[in-house]
Amino acid sequence: MKITDWTLYAPDRNFHVFVELQTDSQIRGWGAAYSQKDQVLGALGWLKRFVLGESPLEIERVTEKLHQVSFWVGRGGAMTHAISAINLALWDAAGKMLGQPVNVLLGGKHRPAVPAYGSVLFHPIDTLAERIATMRERGFRAMKLGWDPFGKGSTADDEKLVAAARAAAGEGTTLMIDAGGSAPYWPLRCKDALERARMLADYGVYWFEEPLPPDDLEGYARLTDASPVKIAHGEVLTRRQSFLPYIERRAMDIVQPDASKVGGLSEMRRIAWMAEARGIEVVPHGWNTVLGVAADLHFTSTLTTRTFVEFNVGNPLVEELAETPLKLDAEGCLPVSDLPGLGIEIDPEKLRRLEQSGFAGPSWTWDERKEFEAS
């Protein structure tokens, strides 16, 4: 059983690349990377020679080879994002070859379904209450709101946003706030974030995400120790080596590796092993695609501690690509598939139609963000 070729799809004008591995046994494996698409396409073009002819069953060896050969060509950035897509496709193909769901290959699931939180941006503010109401109607019992304009004004300005979100979501909804500290030129520093964390505690917020720039290790350590609400981050970090200093310092309450950026499921579970041993919760970052959500479901089902999966509400890459769309159960959870592999079948024609339409994705480019901030 060998990998003979792959097909690449770039349905988003700005981000996201899908990989469809092909094997000599006619089994196919799907993966996706969340990064600037031209960088990932270039990285995949360079990596392809190291993947063809390999067995998709040897997931760890093949993936580690890709990490090892990429030291000199940008490992840790878009190169690792590209490896993430390959790794997810290897897990999917291996599961299909063995007739087993990925959660079994990962060691076995502890729960048949995982709580999902609906995830949307604050902007546009004039539709926020309506979008929250829609999520409630769809059965989400947990929600995350984030990014602009949070953190760009005073704490009082941010409190108005959170108060409106809590009023719309209701007291029974688990609420998370994502500051968006990985945005360019992020203004908040440790005491600014602590002031907001204290405000968020008054509204029963479960976690405060990316309140500081991603590289501020000391700031995260101090804030995590002082904050009355849990501090979450890690979505832009890649490979376990980048996470290790934060985990060793316990500079977070919740770690958020993204399977489509961090190096795939293979890296994500290594990060989880380190974090869980130190009492840090593991909640994958999942603002990506249906393949990322599916991978997160298999992965989180194998954890022994409480966790969530992120569901980017309204994103066609999450909601419209799978032949059988993901659907919440009556408890606000997403069932974990028992089908072989990731349990998701992608319609390539839908990917091609999105690409032809000029789809710009759910995330903003830097230019689009500047236009909003100037308005």
C-alpha positions in Angstrom: 0.0 0.0 0.0 1.7 3.1 -1.3 0.9 6.8 -1.8 0.9 7.3 -5.6 -0.2 11.0 -5.9 -2.3 13.7 -4.4 -4.7 16.4 -5.6 -4.7 19.9 -4.1 -7.7 22.2 -3.7 -7.5 25.9 -2.7 -11.2 26.9 -2.4 -10.5 30.0 -0.3 -8.9 33.1 -2.1 -6.8 33.8 1.0 -6.4 30.7 3.2 -6.9 27.0 3.4 -5.5 24.2 1.2 -7.1 20.7 1.0 -5.0 17.6 0.2 -6.5 14.4 -1.2 -4.0 11.6 -1.0 -4.3 8.8 -3.5 -3.0 5.2 -3.0 -2.3 2.2 -5.2 -5.2 0.5 -3.4 -7.7 3.2 -4.5 -8.1 4.4 -0.9 -8.0 8.2 -0.5 -7.2 10.3 2.5 -8.2 13.9 3.1 -6.4 16.6 5.0 -6.4 20.4 5.2 -4.0 23.2 6.2 -5.0 26.6 7.6 -2.4 29.1 6.4 -1.9 31.6 3.6 -2.7 29.4 0.6 0.2 30.4 -1.7 2.8 29.6 1.0 1.2 26.2 1.7 0.9 25.3 -2.0 4.6 26.1 -2.4 5.5 24.0 0.7 3.4 21.1 -0.5 5.1 21.2 -3.9 8.5 20.9 -2.1 7.4 18.2 0.3 5.7 15.9 -2.3 8.9 14.0 -3.2 9.2 12.8 0.4 5.6 11.5 0.5 5.1 9.6 -2.7 5.9 6.0 -2.4 5.4 5.9 1.3 2.9 3.8 3.2 0.0 5.8 4.8 0.0 3.3 7.7 3.4 4.6 8.8 2.0 7.9 10.0 4.5 8.8 12.6 7.6 7.9 10.6 6.5 9.7 7.5 5.5 12.8 9.4 8.7 12.9 11.4 10.7 12.6 8.2 8.9 15.7 6.9 9.8 17.6 10.0 13.4 16.5 9.8 14.0 17.4 6.2 12.4 20.9 6.6 14.8 22.5 9.1 16.4 24.6 6.4 13.3 25.5 4.5 11.0 27.2 7.0 10.0 24.5 9.5 7.6 25.9 12.1 5.7 28.2 9.8 3.8 27.5 6.6 6.0 24.4 6.1 4.6 22.9 9.3 1.1 24.0 8.3 1.5 22.0 5.1 2.8 19.0 7.1 -0.4 19.3 9.1 -2.5 18.7 6.0 -0.4 15.7 5.0 -0.6 14.2 8.5 -4.4 14.5 8.7 -4.7 12.8 5.3 -2.4 10.0 6.5 -4.6 9.4 9.5 -7.7 9.4 7.3 -6.2 7.0 4.8 -4.8 4.7 7.5 -8.2 4.4 9.1 -9.9 3.6 5.8 -7.2 1.0 5.0 -7.7 -0.7 8.4 -11.5 -0.2 8.5 -11.3 1.7 11.8 -12.2 5.3 12.8 -9.3 7.5 13.7 -10.3 7.6 17.4 -9.6 3.9 17.6 -6.2 4.4 16.0 -5.5 7.1 18.6 -6.2 4.6 21.4 -10.0 4.6 21.9 -12.8 7.1 22.7 -14.1 7.8 26.2 -17.2 9.5 25.0 -19.5 9.0 22.0 -20.1 12.8 21.5 -18.2 16.0 22.4 -19.7 19.4 23.4 -19.4 21.9 20.6 -19.3 25.7 20.9 -20.5 28.0 18.2 -17.8 30.4 17.2 -18.4 33.8 15.5 -16.7 37.2 15.4 -18.1 40.2 17.3 -18.1 42.2 14.0 -20.5 43.2 12.6 -21.9 44.3 15.9 -25.4 45.2 14.5 -26.1 41.5 13.7 -24.4 40.0 16.9 -27.7 39.4 18.8 -29.3 37.9 15.7 -26.3 35.5 15.2 -26.3 34.5 18.8 -30.1 33.8 18.6 -29.5 31.6 15.5 -26.8 29.6 17.4 -29.2 29.1 20.3 -31.9 27.9 17.9 -29.5 25.5 16.4 -28.8 23.9 19.8 -25.5 25.4 20.8 -25.1 25.5 24.5 -21.7 27.1 24.4 -20.6 30.1 22.3 -17.4 32.1 21.6 -17.4 35.7 20.5 -14.2 37.4 19.4 -11.9 39.8 17.8 -12.7 43.4 16.6 -13.6 45.7 18.2 -12.7 43.9 21.5 -9.5 45.2 23.0 -9.3 48.3 20.7 -10.9 50.7 23.1 -11.5 51.0 26.8 -12.5 48.2 29.3 -15.9 49.9 29.5 -16.2 49.6 25.7 -15.4 45.9 25.9 -17.8 45.4 28.8 -20.7 46.7 26.6 -19.8 44.0 24.0 -19.8 41.3 26.6 -22.9 42.5 28.4 -24.8 42.4 25.0 -23.4 39.0 24.3 -24.4 37.6 27.7 -27.9 39.1 27.4 -28.4 37.5 24.0 -26.9 34.2 24.9 -28.7 33.8 28.2 -27.4 32.9 31.6 -27.5 29.1 30.9 -25.1 29.4 28.0 -21.3 28.8 28.4 -19.7 31.9 27.1 -16.1 32.4 25.9 -14.4 35.6 24.8 -11.6 35.6 22.2 -9.6 38.9 22.4 -7.6 38.1 19.2 -4.1 38.9 20.6 -2.5 37.5 17.4 -3.8 40.4 15.4 -1.1 42.7 14.1 0.1 45.4 16.7 -2.0 44.0 19.5 -2.3 46.8 22.1 -3.1 45.0 25.4 -0.4 44.1 27.9 -0.6 42.1 31.0 -2.4 44.5 33.4 -4.7 45.7 30.6 -5.7 42.0 30.1 -6.1 41.4 33.8 -8.5 44.4 34.1 -10.6 42.8 31.4 -10.4 39.4 32.9 -11.8 40.7 36.1 -14.6 42.3 34.1 -15.3 39.0 32.3 -15.6 37.1 35.5 -18.6 39.3 36.4 -20.4 37.8 33.3 -19.5 34.2 34.0 -17.1 33.9 31.1 -15.5 30.4 31.0 -12.3 31.4 29.3 -10.4 34.5 28.0 -8.6 33.6 24.8 -5.5 35.2 23.3 -5.6 38.3 25.6 -1.8 39.0 24.9 0.5 38.7 21.9 1.4 35.1 21.3 5.1 35.5 22.2 4.6 37.1 25.6 5.5 34.0 27.7 6.2 35.9 30.9 3.0 38.0 30.4 0.9 34.8 30.0 2.5 33.2 33.0 1.7 36.3 35.2 -1.8 36.7 33.8 -2.7 33.0 34.1 -1.7 33.1 37.8 -3.7 36.3 38.5 -6.8 36.0 36.3 -10.1 35.0 37.9 -11.1 33.4 34.5 -9.2 30.7 32.6 -6.7 31.9 30.1 -6.5 30.1 26.8 -4.1 30.4 23.9 -1.8 28.5 21.5 -3.7 28.6 18.2 -0.8 30.1 16.2 2.0 28.0 17.7 3.4 25.1 15.7 5.0 21.8 16.9 5.3 20.6 20.4 8.6 22.5 20.9 6.9 25.8 20.7 4.3 24.8 23.3 6.7 23.3 25.8 7.9 26.6 27.5 4.3 27.7 28.0 3.3 24.3 29.4 6.3 24.0 31.6 5.7 27.5 33.0 1.9 26.8 33.2 1.5 30.0 31.2 -2.1 29.0 30.3 -5.1 27.3 31.8 -6.3 25.9 28.4 -4.0 25.0 25.5 -5.4 25.3 22.0 -3.3 23.5 19.3 -4.9 23.7 15.8 -4.7 20.3 14.0 -4.5 22.1 10.6 -1.5 24.3 11.7 0.4 22.5 14.5 1.6 19.5 12.6 -1.6 17.4 12.5 -3.0 15.0 15.0 0.4 13.5 15.7 1.7 16.7 17.2 -1.6 17.6 18.8 -1.7 14.5 20.9 1.9 15.0 22.0 1.0 18.5 23.2 -2.0 17.1 25.0 0.1 14.5 26.8 2.4 17.3 28.1 -0.5 19.6 29.1 -2.7 17.0 30.8 0.2 15.9 33.0 0.4 19.4 34.3 -3.3 20.0 34.8 -3.8 22.1 31.7 -7.0 21.7 29.8 -6.8 20.8 26.1 -9.3 22.4 23.8 -8.3 22.4 20.1 -8.6 25.5 18.1 -11.0 24.7 15.2 -11.6 27.9 13.2 -10.7 26.0 10.0 -12.6 23.4 8.0 -14.9 20.4 8.4 -11.8 18.2 8.2 -10.3 20.0 11.2 -13.6 19.7 13.1 -13.7 16.0 12.4 -10.1 15.5 13.5 -10.8 17.4 16.7 -13.8 15.2 17.4 -11.8 12.0 17.1 -9.0 13.5 19.2 -11.1 15.1 22.0 -13.2 11.9 22.3 -10.0 10.1 23.5 -9.3 12.6 26.3 -10.3 11.8 29.8 -11.0 15.4 30.8 -13.8 17.8 29.9 -13.2 19.6 26.6 -15.0 21.1 23.6 -14.7 21.3 19.8 -15.0 24.6 18.0 -17.6 25.0 15.2 -17.2 28.1 13.0 -20.9 28.8 12.4 -21.8 29.9 8.9 -18.4 28.9 7.3 -19.0 27.0 4.1 -15.7 25.1 4.6 -17.3 23.7 7.8 -20.9 23.5 6.9 -21.2 22.7 3.2 -18.4 20.4 2.1 -19.2 17.1 3.8 -21.6 14.8 2.0 -23.2 14.2 5.5 -22.9 17.5 7.4 -22.0 17.6 11.1 -25.1 18.0 13.2 -25.6 18.8 16.9 -27.4 16.3 19.1 -30.1 17.3 21.7 -27.4 17.9 24.3 -25.4 20.4 22.1 -22.8 17.8 21.3 -21.3 16.6 18.0 -21.3 12.8 17.7 -18.0 11.1 17.0 -18.1 9.1 13.8 -17.6 5.3 13.8 -16.9 5.3 10.1 -13.4 4.4 9.0 -10.8 7.3 8.9 -12.1 10.7 9.8 -15.6 9.7 8.8 -16.0 12.7 6.4 -16.4 12.4 2.7 -15.6 15.6 0.8 -17.3 16.5 -2.4 -14.5 17.8 -4.7 -16.9 19.6 -7.0 -18.0 21.8 -4.1 -14.4 22.7 -3.5 -14.0 23.6 -7.1 -17.1 25.7 -7.2 -16.0 27.6 -4.1 -12.6 28.2 -5.8 -14.3 29.4 -9.0 -16.6 31.7 -7.0 -13.7 33.7 -5.5 -14.7 32.7 -2.0 -12.7 34.9 0.5 -13.3 32.7 3.6 -14.4 33.6 7.1 -11.2 35.3 8.1 -10.1 38.8 7.1 -7.0 39.7 5.3 -4.7 42.4 6.8 -6.0 44.9 4.2 -9.6 44.1 5.0 -8.9 44.6 8.7 -7.2 48.0 8.1 -10.3 49.1 6.0 -12.6 48.1 8.9 -10.5 49.9 11.5 -10.4 53.1 9.4 -14.2 53.1 9.0 
